[in-house]
C-alpha cells in the first residue's frame, strides 16, 4: 500500500462513519486519524468541534464528532491532492532531465576532461546532500526520515555505479514518492543528486 492508498483508506472509513452516524465510532476514528497524521497535517485539529473548548465553558455542549469527521475527511483529501501534485511536479522535472540525457552524454563523450570534473562534482553532491539533510530541523524532517533518505541515497549511488538505468529510475521514483510529503527541504537536498545520476546513466 502506498501513501495515497493509505490516506484513501482513512477517507473511506470517514465515509462509513458518516453513513452509520455512530458518534462513538466517529470519536474513535478521529483520535486514530489525528494520532497518525498530526505530524504531517499540522492544522488537523483546527476548527474541529472536539478541540473548540466549548465544553469547558458549556458543560451541556455535545461535541459534534460526525461533523468533525466530515471536516477531517476534507483535510485528508486536500493532503492527498498536495502529495499527488508534488509527485507530478517532481516526476515531470525528472522526465525533462531524462529526455535531455542524450545531449549531455554526447557532450561528455566530446569532452572527457569535463566528464571527469562532472564525476567529481557528483561525489561532492552526495556529501552535500547528506549535510543538507542533517541541517534540516526535526520539526520539518524527523531523524528517522533522515536516516531512511540517507540509505536511499547511498543505495542510489550503488545502482548508478552498476550502470543499471532501469533500476536507477525505479529507485529514483521510489525516493520521490517518499519525499513527496516530507516538505521542500527534503526535496531540495535530494533532487539534485537524483538528476545528476539520471544525467550520468
C-alpha positions as CSV (number, residue, x, y, z in Angstrom):
1,X,0.0,0.0,0.0
2,X,1.5,3.4,-1.0
3,X,0.9,6.7,0.8
4,X,-2.1,7.8,-1.3
5,X,-3.8,4.4,-0.9
6,X,-3.2,4.7,2.9
7,X,-4.8,8.1,3.0
8,X,-7.7,6.9,0.9
9,X,-8.3,4.0,3.3
10,X,-9.0,6.6,6.1
11,X,-11.1,8.7,3.8
12,X,-13.3,5.6,3.1
13,X,-13.5,4.9,6.8
14,X,-14.7,8.5,7.3
15,X,-17.5,7.9,4.8
16,X,-18.5,4.7,6.6
17,X,-18.7,6.5,9.9
18,X,-20.7,9.4,8.5
19,X,-23.2,6.9,6.9
20,X,-23.5,5.0,10.2
21,X,-24.0,8.2,12.2
22,X,-22.2,6.5,15.1
23,X,-20.8,9.2,17.4
24,X,-18.8,6.6,19.3
25,X,-17.1,5.3,16.1
26,X,-16.6,8.9,14.9
27,X,-14.8,9.7,18.2
28,X,-12.5,6.7,17.9
29,X,-11.7,7.3,14.3
30,X,-11.0,11.0,15.0
31,X,-8.4,10.1,17.6
32,X,-6.8,7.5,15.4
33,X,-6.5,9.8,12.4
34,X,-5.1,12.7,14.5
35,X,-2.6,10.2,16.0
36,X,-1.5,9.1,12.6
37,X,-1.4,12.4,10.7
38,X,-0.8,15.1,13.2
39,X,2.9,15.3,12.5
40,X,2.2,15.7,8.8
41,X,-1.0,17.8,8.7
42,X,-0.1,20.5,11.3
43,X,-3.6,22.1,11.4
44,X,-5.5,18.9,11.5
45,X,-7.2,19.9,14.8
46,X,-8.1,23.4,13.6
47,X,-11.9,24.1,13.5
48,X,-12.8,20.7,15.0
49,X,-15.6,20.9,17.5
50,X,-13.8,18.5,19.8
51,X,-11.0,21.0,20.2
52,X,-13.0,24.2,20.2
53,X,-13.0,24.4,24.0
54,X,-16.8,25.0,24.1
55,X,-17.2,22.1,26.5
56,X,-15.1,23.9,29.0
57,X,-17.5,26.9,29.0
58,X,-20.7,25.0,28.4
59,X,-20.9,21.7,30.3
60,X,-24.0,20.8,28.3
61,X,-22.2,21.1,25.0
62,X,-22.3,17.9,22.9
63,X,-19.3,17.5,20.7
64,X,-20.3,17.1,17.0
65,X,-18.0,14.1,16.2
66,X,-19.8,13.4,13.0
67,X,-19.2,17.0,11.8
68,X,-15.6,16.7,12.9
69,X,-15.1,13.5,10.8
70,X,-16.6,15.3,7.8
71,X,-14.0,18.1,8.2
72,X,-11.2,15.7,8.8
73,X,-12.1,13.9,5.6
74,X,-11.8,17.1,3.6
75,X,-8.4,17.7,5.2
76,X,-7.2,14.2,4.2
77,X,-8.5,14.8,0.6
78,X,-6.6,18.1,0.5
79,X,-3.5,16.4,1.8
80,X,-3.7,13.6,-0.8
81,X,-4.1,16.2,-3.6
82,X,-1.0,18.1,-2.4
83,X,1.1,14.9,-2.3
84,X,-0.1,13.9,-5.9
85,X,0.7,17.4,-7.1
86,X,4.1,17.3,-5.6
87,X,4.8,13.9,-7.1
88,X,3.6,15.0,-10.6
89,X,5.8,18.1,-10.5
90,X,8.9,16.1,-9.4
91,X,8.3,13.4,-12.0
92,X,7.8,16.0,-14.7
93,X,11.2,17.6,-13.8
94,X,12.9,14.3,-13.7
95,X,11.4,13.3,-17.1
96,X,12.7,16.5,-18.6
97,X,16.2,15.7,-17.2
98,X,16.0,12.2,-18.6
99,X,15.0,13.5,-22.1
100,X,17.9,15.8,-22.1
101,X,20.3,13.0,-21.2
102,X,21.4,12.1,-24.8
103,X,22.6,15.7,-25.3
104,X,24.5,15.6,-22.0
105,X,26.0,12.2,-22.9
106,X,27.1,13.4,-26.3
107,X,28.8,16.4,-24.7
108,X,30.5,14.2,-22.2
109,X,31.9,12.0,-25.0
110,X,33.3,15.0,-26.8
111,X,34.7,16.5,-23.6
112,X,36.4,13.7,-21.5
113,X,38.1,16.3,-19.2
114,X,34.7,17.9,-18.4
115,X,33.3,14.4,-17.8
116,X,36.0,13.7,-15.1
117,X,35.2,17.0,-13.5
118,X,31.4,16.3,-13.5
119,X,32.1,12.9,-11.9
120,X,33.9,14.6,-9.1
121,X,31.1,17.1,-8.7
122,X,28.6,14.2,-8.2
123,X,30.8,12.8,-5.4
124,X,30.7,16.2,-3.7
125,X,27.0,16.4,-4.3
126,X,26.2,13.3,-2.2
127,X,28.2,14.7,0.7
128,X,26.3,18.0,0.3
129,X,23.0,16.1,0.2
130,X,23.8,14.3,3.4
131,X,24.9,17.5,5.0
132,X,21.8,19.3,3.9
133,X,19.6,16.5,5.3
134,X,21.4,16.8,8.7
135,X,20.8,20.5,8.7
136,X,17.0,20.2,8.3
137,X,15.3,20.8,11.6
138,X,13.5,17.8,13.1
139,X,10.3,19.8,13.0
140,X,10.4,19.6,9.2
141,X,12.0,16.2,8.9
142,X,12.3,13.6,11.6
143,X,15.6,11.9,12.4
144,X,14.2,8.6,11.3
145,X,13.1,10.0,7.9
146,X,16.6,11.5,7.5
147,X,18.2,8.0,8.1
148,X,15.8,6.5,5.6
149,X,16.7,9.1,3.0
150,X,20.4,8.6,3.5
151,X,20.0,4.9,3.0
152,X,18.0,5.6,-0.2
153,X,20.8,8.0,-1.5
154,X,23.6,5.5,-0.8
155,X,21.6,2.8,-2.5
156,X,21.1,5.1,-5.5
157,X,24.8,5.7,-5.7
158,X,25.4,1.9,-5.8
159,X,22.9,1.4,-8.6
160,X,24.4,4.3,-10.5
161,X,27.8,2.7,-10.3
162,X,26.4,-0.5,-11.7
163,X,25.1,1.5,-14.7
164,X,21.6,-0.1,-14.4
165,X,19.5,2.7,-15.9
166,X,16.1,0.9,-15.4
167,X,16.8,0.1,-11.8
168,X,18.1,3.6,-11.1
169,X,14.9,5.2,-12.5
170,X,12.8,2.7,-10.5
171,X,14.7,3.5,-7.2
172,X,14.5,7.3,-8.0
173,X,10.7,7.1,-8.3
174,X,10.6,5.3,-5.0
175,X,12.6,8.1,-3.4
176,X,10.4,10.7,-5.0
177,X,7.2,9.1,-3.6
178,X,8.9,9.0,-0.1
179,X,9.9,12.7,-0.2
180,X,6.7,14.0,-1.8
181,X,5.1,14.6,1.6
182,X,8.2,15.4,3.5
183,X,8.4,19.1,2.6
184,X,10.5,21.3,0.3
185,X,13.7,21.0,2.3
186,X,13.9,17.2,1.8
187,X,13.3,17.7,-2.0
188,X,16.0,20.4,-2.2
189,X,18.5,18.2,-0.5
190,X,17.9,15.0,-2.6
191,X,16.6,16.2,-6.0
192,X,20.0,17.5,-7.4
193,X,21.6,14.1,-6.7
194,X,18.9,12.2,-8.5
195,X,19.0,14.5,-11.5
196,X,22.8,14.2,-11.6
197,X,22.5,10.4,-11.5
198,X,20.0,10.3,-14.3
199,X,22.2,12.5,-16.5
200,X,25.2,10.2,-15.9
201,X,23.4,7.0,-16.9
